[in-house]
Amino acid sequence: MKYRVRLDLPLDNETDAKALIVYAKKLSAKATSINEGKDNEEIAFIDYEICGHDSGVACKKIERVEIRRL
């Protein structure tokens, strides 16, 4: 059994967002993907974006970290 944490936290402050990404990357060393390498794999990830929903524009991906062990 695994424990899954999902977050979607729009933040007003870039400093806070970067601090959260740094913390998440450190914790990602303890994370695992589920069924990695199989047809039904679920790869753990961290997405960092500039969100444009409040101004009617698309989000812009800054970085994506995928947690893979294979």
N, C-alpha and C positions, 0 to 999 in steps of 0.2 A: 504494500500500500504506500502511496505517496501523498504528500500534502502540497496542494497547489495554491499559489498566491498570484492573483491577477490584479494589476493596477492600471488605471487610466486616469492620470492626475494632471489636468491642465494647470500650469503654474504661471503666475504673472511675472515672476522674477527668474531671469536666466541663471543667476547664481544658485538659486534653490534647485532648479532643474538639473544643472550640472552636478551639484552635490549628490542628488538622488541617483544619477547615472553612475557616478563613481562608486557609491555604496552598493548599488545593484551589481556592478561588475565584480566587486570583491565577493559578494555572496554567490555569484554565478559559478565560482569554483566549486561550490558545494552542490550545485544543481545537476540534474541529469535529464536527458531527453528520454521519452518513453518509446520503447520498441524501435530504437534507432537502427536503421539499416533494413528494416522490414517494410512491407507494403503499407502497414498501418502506423507508421512512425509519427510521432508528435515531437517536433524539435522545439526545445525551450529557446526563448529569445528575449531580447530587450530591444525595444524600438525607442529612438529619441527623435522627436520631430518638432518643427515649428508648426503650431496649429493655426490655421486660418479660418476656422469655422465661425468665429465671432465677426469676421469681416467679409465673409462670403467667398473666400478663396480656398483652394485646395491646400492640404497640409504638405509640408516639405520635409522629407526624411533627411535627417542629418546623419544618423548612424543606426545600424542594426547589428546586434551581436547575437549570433546563434551559438548555443551551447551544444557542442558535438564532442563525443568521446572516441568515435571510431577513427 
